[in-house]
């Protein structure tokens, strides 16, 4: 079809608790012209501890694009689910168009391209009008990037004959774009859990710690463990998105690695047995701090009180000291190929911490020396022996029970 700008179509407004968005039917060809997707990347912070994320999407997979394009070319192709986009987002500045205008005014400059912002003309009849003034790439794809960009590889006939349902957020902040993407992909379809955890923790630095849900705090800790020079897991926690050169160099020093999800799960279980329930409780009503969990269901996690009270420094210090002890007992002298380096082995090591955390916390001794003394009888276990070769599935439990037997718990 011949696409002319400005392009105006009917739109339905949908009001939900996060805010309002508009549903409209737009030509696939036009969406290719006005949409863009950030590639996700990770950059080491200037202080050398932790990293910051830019972008809210997985790296586009070329093979997947080709497979979807082949489906698009079929005469019976259909895409009934919507593409979710955030309109008026400038990838170069990170600001929406209104913010760009305000900044330009403050600096005494004339704002550029403000007239290209998407607008909605409200109608009392319930059917509004969405206007896209130009083909400027001001729509960030929150969900559905593979579906949309596959049309670039489809036949011209298929491209021009297809319309797509779109859910359009106007002027949605980037941090909320990440939140929506993470929520969709952690609750509705399978996606790399490490990436999802990264996205949930996207804006931790923009929010007071008392508002951090269990997953956000665990992501923050995992980032520190991945880069802190005192951490045995420095370079060993695989960063889900694309890394910068500094993070690549840190990772290159490691001989074995675990996913972000393994570290986050291991940490989170210390203070929450149901992180999703806790997050929901903290997002209900007017008070969003951790204190609301005092009125929630009982949770017997060993460091629950420390988390609710905001005693994050103690939680991190315990985790760090325990891992330093585990390094000396389990990892430092282990044979290459030992199952204690595998995902199931590291999960089992975190499981043991959960068993020991309560006593350590109550006795006010969370030193690495304490943990090393407790774990030292397990140093004799050879995790590379044949009995651990089936360390998958139930392997985590098997390894944990062998350690428990050795240390007498």
MOCOR-V793115 format. One line per field, one symbol per residue. psi: psi as a letter, one per 20 degrees, with the letter a starting at -180 (. if undefined). burial: b if it has 24 or more other C-alpha atoms within 12 Angstrom, else e. A space follows every 50 residues. Layout:
BEGIN
psi: ???
burial: ???
END
This chain:
BEGIN
psi: qopqqqppqqqppoprhhaqrppqoqphghhhhiqqpppprpppqhijpr rqqpqjqqppohghghghhhghiqikqqniqqppqoqkpohhhjqrhghh ggggghjkrpqqjhijqqqpopphiiorpppohajpnjopogpjhgggih hhirqhgggiipqqppoopplpqhhhggggggggiiihrpqohggggghh jgkhijpqhiiprghgghggghgghiiphipijpiioppgapqrhghghg hhiqiqqrrhhgggghghihjpimhggggghiiqbhpjrhhiihjaqqpj phkghgghiklhhggghggghghhghghgghgjqqpjqiiirghghghgh hhghhiggggghiknkqhgghhggihhihipnjjrhijhkmqejhggggg hhggghik.
burial: eeeeeebbbbbbbeeeeeeebbbbbbbbbbbbbbbbbbebbbbbeeeebb bbbbbbbbebeeeebeebbeebbeeeeeeeebbbbbbbbbbeebbbbbeb beeeeeeeeeeeebebbbbbeeeeeeeebbbbbbbbbbbbbbbbbbbbbb bbbbeeebbbbbbbbbbbbbbbbbbbbbbbbbbebeeeeeeebbbbbbbb bbbbeeeebbbbbbbbbbbbbbbbbbbbeebbbbbbbbbbbbbeeebbeb beeebbbbbbbbbbbbbbbbbbbbbeebbebbeeeeeebbbbbeeeeeee bbbbbbbbebebebbbbbbbbbbbbbbebbbeebeeebbbbbbbbbbbbb bbbbbbbbebbeeeebbbebbbebbbebbebbbbeeebeebeeebbbbbb ebbbeebee
END
